[in-house]
Amino acid sequence: MSQVATTPHEIEGRWKWPDWGRGPYDALSSIMLGPPFEGYLEVTVDVDGEPWLVKVSYSKSGFAPRLSDGINAERLYEWDIVGRGPGEKKASYNISPRFPNMRHWETGEPIQLPWENQVGEVDGIDVEFHTSNIEAERGLELLPEFYAAAFEEAGERVHREYFRTDPHEASRMWAYERYVRITRNWAEKLSSAGVLQKVTHFLSDQEGVKAELHINNKEVTNHQNRLILDPASAGELLSGHTYGRKFEIYQLRDPDAVSKDHPSYHPKVEVLVNKKMNDGEAWAWADRHEVTEEIDEMLLNALHWEDIPLAPDGNGVYVPDDHFDAVSRDDRVELYEDPTPRLEAKTDHLLMTTLRDMGDTARDVTETVATDGGATVDDLADELGKHPATIYRAIEDLDEILKLDRGDVSFRVRKYREELRALVESAEYAIESFADRIQHVMGLADLIAESSPFQQWLAENGAEIDFDESGDPKHVRIDTILSQLKYGSFENVQTIAAEAIEKWRKSGNDPSVLRRAQMTWKAPGGGTEVGYVGSIADR
């Protein structure tokens, strides 16, 4: 199934070029200072069919000029190039000179910049960039186009390679944000289901982590609900992640002030990685693809954990805007099982680890091992088209049912393989049924041993119960596929209902009270069926 492609929002960082000395800076100064521009230029540029309004101006730096600069000024200028494209696309650049032994313009004291430690005692160019609603690589492509446009407007030639080579390895990023836009009703489901609260609850007893939850529903639901995770928290939530981040649901303060047909009527769901959330450390420009992957995995998995469809095709979830196209991505993001406990669970220790919630690779690994009887990591990587590291991570997630011995993968208990193989060879939805039925042999048996018989029944069947105002059972929900047939691949609903009444009675309760409760369960053919516990048990 396809997955929606995220789109960039804000990106900030700094590129460094020692390739041409101060050439690009001095060349721009030579055409901008004096006629015809007198320090300011405004020009329209066509870049790959997109019109951009480009403004070039100066700002005063904190650097004193060198004697060799031969200028009559107390301080050097920096050049600001600002482009505004279609919609709200923006690209801003500050071009600043770098050279050894830089001094403060007023005090004359040496200025401590990372340039010499990172690049060396050489002349060069530092470019701080801030882009909005364009990909990081696009920002790098636009800089030389804007720069060259100034010389074209002045009727002057310029070295063609300026800013068209890869920036120095010391170049950094310190802010990167991507988002999707979803309809208001789906965003309210995301809020009410509580993925932010669930993650906070999951991390509450973890040592060495820091997370902050901020809820702002004062004006409207989802106006600004965000969860900030430090790097350790991100790693606990998604194995292998190393960047701190902010997950946010953002809605206009007054969304009803715009038409229901306007995209901003609906909220954004976004993930931001920045320097502040990463112990004050920026990251290498060269690592931007890794950061993109972590952002996309965080965003799509959070939606996935709340059962929000990820495919953008005709499901009414995603809303395109000027920059978010609501189209399918070319490469799929790895999906992982929900690591958070369900808030509605009545006992804290009951963490429902199920095959239903596993990621794509984990499911493929499990099914392959079940049908083949075993496999090696290398064989699985070849068959599934995955990197061996991805296979190892999937096995680690499934270490309660799979074991790894010198590269060989097999089931810890033969019963797991026999049951799963039968289900794999039947209908696709049987995997979900198996997930619920196998919970008690995946570590829950010991945890619930001291519970009442009815509590054990609830846990073993993945069931939940609601009570009315008098404290009597009102509704029993079973998140498992049950069949009305006596024999088959699925548990029999009559047997399950009869067991519920018996366990209720053994826990010291009046059976007639539970018999009057309504019960819902999943049907083999899809959908949900409903009936009264007593009537079902008496069939």
Sequence and secondary structure as in RCSB ss.txt:
>XXXX:A:sequence
MSQVATTPHEIEGRWKWPDWGRGPYDALSSIMLGPPFEGYLEVTVDVDGEPWLVKVSYSKSGFAPRLSDGINAER
LYEWDIVGRGPGEKKASYNISPRFPNMRHWETGEPIQLPWENQVGEVDGIDVEFHTSNIEAERGLELLPEFYAAA
FEEAGERVHREYFRTDPHEASRMWAYERYVRITRNWAEKLSSAGVLQKVTHFLSDQEGVKAELHINNKEVTNHQN
RLILDPASAGELLSGHTYGRKFEIYQLRDPDAVSKDHPSYHPKVEVLVNKKMNDGEAWAWADRHEVTEEIDEMLL
NALHWEDIPLAPDGNGVYVPDDHFDAVSRDDRVELYEDPTPRLEAKTDHLLMTTLRDMGDTARDVTETVATDGGA
TVDDLADELGKHPATIYRAIEDLDEILKLDRGDVSFRVRKYREELRALVESAEYAIESFADRIQHVMGLADLIAE
SSPFQQWLAENGAEIDFDESGDPKHVRIDTILSQLKYGSFENVQTIAAEAIEKWRKSGNDPSVLRRAQMTWKAPG
GGTEVGYVGSIADR
>XXXX:A:secstr
   B  EEEEEEEEEEE TTTTHHHHHHHHHHSSTTTTT EEEEEEETTEEEEEEEEEEE SB   GGG    SS
 EEEEEEEE STT EEEEEEEEE SS BBTTT  B   THHHHT SS EEEEEEEEESS HHHHHHHHHHHHHHH
HHHHT    TTTT S   TT EEEEEEEEEEB HHHHHHHHHHTHHHHHHHHHTT TT  EEEE   SSSTTSEE
EEEE HHHHHHHSTT    EEEEEE  SSGGGS TTSGGGS EEEEEEEGGGGTT  EEGGGHHHHHHHHHHHHH
HHHHHTT     SSSS B   SS    B SS        S  TT SSTT     GGG  HHHHHHHHHHHHHS E
EHHHHHHHHT  HHHHHHHHHHTTTTEEEETTEEEESSHHHHHHHHHHHTS TTHHHHHHHHTGGGTTHHHHHTT
S HHHHHHHHTTEEEEE TTS EEEEEEEEEEESSSSSSSEEHHHHHHHHHHHHHHTT  HHHHHTSEEEEE TT
SSEEEEEHHHHHT 
